Amino acid sequence: MNGAYALAAAVALAAVPATRPSGEATFLAAKAAFVAHERPPYVVYTLERRDRRGGMPDFENSYDLRIWCRTKDRAAVSRRMFGDRIVGPPEFLVPAFDEVVDPGPPTANMFEDALFAPPAPAATAVPDESPLPTIGGVRTVYDRQYRVTGFRRSGDQWEIDLAPRRDPQRNRIEAIWVDAATLAVRRMRVRDHLYLSFSAEVLDDEFDVRFTERDGLPMISAIHGHTPLEPYETDYTFRDVAFPRTLPDWYFHPEQYGQHRGDPPS
């Protein structure tokens, strides 16, 4: 676990009142705890993609991939699957959100862009952008990427509405649902885009992202995407997730694939 974010998570959790929590404190605690989890160096998984257009299956853009991914740079090798058999040649890719590629990996830090993207120019400088700045000697909750615009109880979860403070293109999370007892993130609504290869169109896409946990690590289990103004829907399912300790280095160098035709990833 990253020490700085582990400390931030502990501080944020301690700041959430047990009886009447605020939206800001709850969001900061959930975010800090989510980011604090150390991601395994490698993740292997199957991605099922199912597309529909106008409610009808789009078989051309529906497929299954087996993916071997390196966490530090998201470099990955993939192969197509037919049923439970891996049949396709190795293809290099870099799974990511809001890019011309399938989203992933399942261990992705959904706050990564917001944390590490350079801030947009601001009209007025913010004197202190630490997560918990001191104002008049009192610690108060503050997040530099998002402001909380709604906070309500929904069953056993808190539902938190968000708006970007500076950069809507980078800070794309619109809402999160967190477990009321543990503050673990269970769901997110995220702005994304659908890139149409046949027309080069880029359409606004809404992602409903669902999470599960494995040994305390938050992982994406499924995503439902839909384009509000066009009849496109996409469902992504992440399954058969594994965390190998090592993977061959050539998996992440496509120029070496030709030298390994006899031993493709499997």
C-alpha positions in Angstrom: 0.0 0.0 0.0 1.2 3.5 -0.8 2.2 5.0 2.5 1.0 8.5 1.7 -2.4 7.4 0.6 -2.7 4.9 3.4 -2.2 7.7 5.8 -4.7 9.9 3.9 -7.2 7.1 4.1 -6.8 6.7 7.8 -7.0 10.4 8.4 -10.1 10.7 6.2 -11.8 7.8 7.8 -11.2 9.2 11.2 -12.7 12.5 10.0 -16.1 11.0 9.2 -18.6 11.5 12.0 -20.3 8.3 13.1 -23.7 9.8 13.6 -24.1 12.6 11.0 -21.5 12.2 8.3 -21.1 14.9 5.7 -20.9 14.3 2.0 -17.5 15.9 1.7 -16.0 13.8 4.5 -17.5 10.6 3.3 -16.3 11.2 -0.3 -12.8 12.1 0.7 -12.6 9.0 3.0 -13.9 6.6 0.3 -11.6 8.1 -2.3 -8.5 8.0 -0.1 -9.2 4.4 0.9 -9.8 3.4 -2.8 -6.5 5.0 -3.9 -4.5 3.6 -1.0 -4.8 0.0 -2.1 -1.7 -1.3 -3.8 -2.4 -2.8 -7.2 -0.7 -6.1 -8.1 2.2 -5.7 -10.6 0.4 -8.0 -13.1 -3.3 -8.8 -13.7 -4.6 -11.4 -16.1 -8.3 -11.4 -17.0 -11.0 -12.2 -19.5 -13.0 -9.3 -20.9 -16.4 -10.0 -22.4 -17.7 -7.2 -24.6 -21.3 -7.3 -25.8 -22.6 -4.5 -28.1 -26.2 -3.7 -29.1 -27.5 -1.1 -31.5 -31.2 -0.2 -31.4 -31.7 -3.0 -28.9 -30.4 -5.6 -31.4 -27.1 -7.5 -30.9 -24.1 -6.1 -32.7 -22.1 -9.2 -33.3 -19.3 -7.5 -35.2 -18.3 -5.5 -32.2 -18.9 -8.2 -29.6 -16.1 -10.5 -28.6 -14.1 -12.0 -25.7 -10.4 -11.2 -25.0 -7.9 -12.9 -22.7 -5.6 -10.1 -21.5 -2.2 -10.1 -19.7 -1.6 -6.6 -18.3 1.4 -4.9 -16.6 0.0 -2.5 -14.0 2.7 0.1 -14.0 2.1 1.3 -17.5 -1.0 -0.8 -18.5 0.9 -2.4 -21.4 -0.9 -5.6 -22.3 -1.0 -8.5 -24.7 -4.4 -9.9 -25.7 -5.8 -12.8 -27.6 -9.3 -13.5 -28.9 -11.3 -16.3 -27.4 -13.9 -18.6 -28.9 -15.9 -20.1 -26.0 -13.3 -21.2 -23.5 -10.5 -21.6 -26.0 -7.9 -18.9 -26.7 -7.6 -18.9 -30.4 -6.3 -15.6 -31.7 -2.8 -14.3 -32.4 -1.2 -12.0 -29.8 -2.2 -8.3 -30.1 -0.6 -5.5 -28.1 -2.9 -3.0 -26.4 -3.1 -0.5 -23.5 -6.5 -0.8 -21.8 -7.8 2.6 -20.6 -10.8 4.7 -20.0 -12.0 7.4 -22.4 -9.6 6.3 -25.2 -10.0 4.3 -28.5 -9.6 1.0 -26.7 -11.6 -1.2 -24.3 -11.7 0.0 -20.7 -9.6 -1.7 -18.0 -7.9 -3.3 -16.3 -10.3 -4.5 -13.6 -7.8 -3.2 -11.0 -7.7 0.3 -12.5 -7.5 3.3 -10.1 -10.6 5.2 -11.2 -9.3 8.3 -9.6 -5.9 8.2 -11.3 -6.6 10.9 -14.0 -8.0 13.3 -11.4 -5.0 12.7 -9.1 -2.2 13.0 -11.6 -3.5 15.2 -14.4 -2.0 18.7 -14.4 -4.5 21.2 -13.0 -6.1 23.6 -15.5 -5.3 27.3 -15.1 -7.4 28.9 -12.4 -8.5 32.6 -12.2 -7.6 32.7 -8.6 -4.9 30.7 -6.7 -6.0 28.3 -4.0 -3.7 28.9 -1.0 -3.7 25.4 0.3 -4.7 22.3 -1.8 -3.9 19.6 0.7 -6.7 17.1 1.2 -7.3 18.4 4.7 -6.3 22.1 4.8 -6.2 24.0 8.1 -8.6 27.0 8.2 -8.6 29.0 11.4 -7.1 26.1 13.3 -9.9 23.7 12.3 -9.3 20.7 10.0 -11.8 20.7 7.2 -12.5 18.4 4.3 -11.5 19.5 0.8 -10.9 17.7 -2.5 -9.0 19.4 -5.2 -10.7 17.6 -8.2 -14.4 17.3 -7.2 -17.0 19.1 -5.2 -19.9 17.2 -3.7 -23.3 18.4 -5.0 -25.5 15.8 -3.5 -25.4 13.3 -0.6 -28.1 10.9 0.5 -28.7 7.4 1.9 -29.7 4.7 -0.5 -30.4 1.5 1.4 -27.1 0.3 2.9 -25.1 2.8 0.8 -24.3 6.5 0.5 -24.9 8.0 -2.9 -22.7 11.0 -3.6 -23.1 13.3 -6.6 -20.0 15.0 -7.9 -19.0 18.0 -10.1 -15.5 18.8 -11.4 -13.9 21.8 -9.8 -11.7 22.6 -12.9 -11.4 20.1 -15.7 -14.6 18.2 -16.8 -12.5 16.4 -19.5 -10.2 14.8 -16.9 -12.5 14.7 -13.8 -15.2 12.5 -15.3 -16.9 10.9 -12.3 -20.5 12.1 -11.9 -21.6 10.0 -8.9 -20.3 7.2 -6.6 -22.1 4.8 -4.2 -20.2 3.7 -1.2 -20.9 1.1 1.5 -22.4 2.9 4.5 -20.5 0.7 7.0 -17.1 0.3 5.3 -17.1 3.2 2.8 -15.9 0.8 0.1 -16.8 2.0 -3.4 -19.5 -0.2 -4.9 -20.6 1.8 -8.0 -19.7 4.8 -10.1 -21.3 6.8 -12.9 -18.6 8.0 -15.2 -18.6 10.1 -18.4 -16.8 8.4 -21.3 -16.9 8.3 -25.1 -17.7 5.7 -27.7 -15.4 5.8 -30.7 -17.0 4.5 -33.9 -14.3 3.0 -36.2 -16.6 2.9 -39.3 -17.4 6.6 -39.2 -14.7 8.1 -37.0 -17.5 9.6 -34.9 -17.0 10.2 -31.1 -20.2 9.9 -29.1 -20.8 10.8 -25.5 -21.1 7.6 -23.5 -22.3 7.1 -19.9 -20.6 4.3 -17.9 -22.3 2.6 -15.0 -19.3 0.9 -13.3 -19.9 -1.9 -10.7 -17.2 -3.0 -8.2 -16.4 -6.1 -6.2 -13.6 -6.8 -3.7 -10.9 -9.5 -3.6 -8.9 -9.7 -0.5 -9.9 -6.1 0.2 -8.8 -4.8 -3.2 -11.6 -3.0 -5.2 -12.0 -4.4 -8.7 -14.3 -3.6 -11.6 -16.7 -6.4 -12.2 -18.9 -5.0 -14.9 -19.6 -1.8 -16.9 -22.8 -0.9 -18.7 -22.3 1.9 -21.3 -25.0 3.7 -23.3 -24.9 6.7 -25.5 -27.6 9.2 -24.5 -28.2 10.6 -28.0 -27.7 7.4 -30.1 -29.0 3.8 -29.8 -25.7 2.2 -28.8 -25.2 0.1 -25.7 -22.1 -1.9 -24.5 -21.7 -4.3 -21.6 -18.3 -5.2 -20.4 -17.8 -8.1 -17.9 -14.4 -8.8 -16.2 -14.0 -12.4 -15.2 -11.4 -15.1 -14.4 -9.1 -12.5 -12.8 -5.6 -13.7 -11.7 -2.6 -12.0 -10.2 0.6 -13.8 -11.4 3.8 -12.8 -9.6 5.7 -12.5 -13.0 5.0 -12.5 -16.7 7.4 -12.9 -19.6 8.8 -9.5 -20.5 8.2 -10.0 -24.3 4.4 -9.9 -23.6 4.8 -6.1 -23.4 7.0 -5.6 -26.5 5.0 -6.2 -29.7 8.1 -6.1 -31.8 9.1 -9.4 -30.2 5.9 -11.3 -30.9 7.2 -12.7 -34.1 10.0 -14.5 -32.2 7.5 -16.3 -30.1 5.0 -17.7 -32.6 5.5 -21.1 -31.0 4.7 -20.1 -27.4 1.9 -17.5 -27.4 0.3 -16.5 -24.1 -2.2 -19.0 -23.0 
